[in-house]
Amino acid sequence: RSIFKPGKRIGIVVPELEKYISLLKRELSAELVPNSIFKPDEQVFNISLALPLSQEPMIKVAIDLLNIKSATITINKFLSFIQSPFLGFAYPPSQEISDLERKLRKRRILSISLDQFESTYGNIPQIKRLVEVLRSWVSHKDLFTLSPYENNLLPSEWTEKISAVLKAFNWPGYSKDSTSHQFVLSKRHQSFETWKNCLNQLSSLNQILGPINREKALEYFTNIVQNTPFQIKTPEHSIQVVGLLESSGMQFDHLWIMGCHSEALPAHPEPNPFIPYEIRNKFSIPRSNSQRELEFAEQSLKRLIVASPDVHCSFPLHEGDMDLEISPLIKSFPNIDKTNYLSKRIKDHILTLTDLEELTEPEFLPATDTEKRLYSTEGISSGYALLKDQVECPFRAFARYRLNSERHQIPEVDYDNLDRGNVIHKALELFWFDTVDSDTLLELSKDSLEKQLKRYVREALKICSIRTTNQTQFNNLEIERNIRVIHDWLLAIELKRPSFRIHKLEKSISINLAGIKLLLRIDRIDEIPGKGLLLIDYKAGRDAKPTEWFAEKIRSPQLPLYSMDEPPAGLAYGHLVIGKPEFKGTTIPDFPLGQFKNHDFKKITGCSSWEELLKHWKTRLNRVADEFLRGKHTVAPINKGEPCRYCEFDSLCRVQETLETWESD
Ligand code: SF4
């Protein structure tokens, strides 16, 4: 910035330009065009490195569309289509498209079927059109006549089909919108022109290829697009960023050669194994041997030093974990004092301002009357999670329940731990629905127990995992595994228990805490003859610790909360894991449960009676609910930020910045 003058040419030469292109683009934009963060792509510099045309977002979406081969498409791809401005969709997406996205994410599906799209996901006209065109494309039918495509066509005929179908997709979504920046429009136009050249290239293969089918035509075309370099033509810029080779013959008023470390200057040889050794050496092919690279680096440096009256070289001290050294080729150059140039990035400027305005954030942001009315009438489903969040980090509860923030991540696989837990819960529910007490369980022979388990697990999988319905092999493995889990549990725990009777399964309740209606569901309630009720919560994944019920802050409020519905005589976790099932919790004295690990509440809490413990929980939980209503929303994760490990709100609460400040203090 300090040396910039209109008409002067400034050069930045980067030996490994292709490696750093996106980093350079970002940093140079931030430093030289701070307002580029508002107007994307506006540049005062030019980076002369052409990337493949297929990497241009507008082209990528077209190639993705053309290469859809079946009527089932992945959810990520589908979302990228319905949010693409190149297909005429608004960006940011309209409300109805955002709602659809939320719906799809909530259902945790990995792919959608185009054939069932309308009946399942409603009828947004713009998406309906996209789905129709996609459907006719994957079924190889002409969009307008709906007659099947001819199997083999000449490449030039395929180019017409490709253009027609993309037009039907509304691609490239040109807008005459005056708010679109000139640069963006020009970039779109140039990409489109290059795309047309690629189509011409495909047409020119008529004589060589003759009639080919659609797959072949698309394969050739995709190949052409991937191998076509694309660089946007911009007006002459004063600042040119170029690689070593491209810098040849250029003259500058000021020149900065960056990245001159020993690993890059000279570069490491990377000989092409498909070119014979003799030929590589005879013709001194680039990257063929270290001697050639050394000579190239020396010549380039010599040339650059005379290409400008003002040359600066620099090298990085580190890259990732690796320490770097100065290139031996510039070691003899005179050293200048290491200068820390001040950053011009907006973010860095804000951080260094000394007269920052101080703002004291109120610790409490009380719930409004409307919110309170909503909490007390509609209630909060899975309400225990609200209390858990409030205890683990008040801001998390605030973000989830007051700001209604949520992130539904698309699962990476079509069956994960959540599904597995649901299947086990469901299978146990079905099992105990028929096996009503310990006597019925004891009467089951080994054989019929196994048969029953197989039936219930199979049924549970059908109900809870629609996404894997057609994966017979996988389902069989999963059924086998879940049978083992439940079998081990029954054998090690349930069959050794004294008499009990199933009182309720998956009972839905609602509890009112400080004016908030919490909607809950209890896995199972057993009746122990002559003693009372036992609340059971199954855990199929992470271990659960009853000690958390007795802590100052109750991190696992589920069972203590349930105890406010029908006062029980004991609470228990059923931890279902292969080979090591556990039955543990806390109960009134002399409560016969067999292989049960009882945590003596009197010793841990100091409560003298069971009734006192129930009252103690009620008071504590009411206090947490009240704290939520009063609006405590501080970013204060317990246990040194342990809850942050699994929290999706880290970018919202910016806890990282707080931690950095604490650390630097
Ligand atoms: S990331 Fe940590 S601090 Fe931020 S909301 Fe989540 S739990 Fe709280």
Residues whose N, C-alpha, C, O or C-beta is under 5 A from the ligand:
A	BS01	SF4	C393 F395 R396 V635 P637 P643 C644 C647 F649 D650 C653 V655
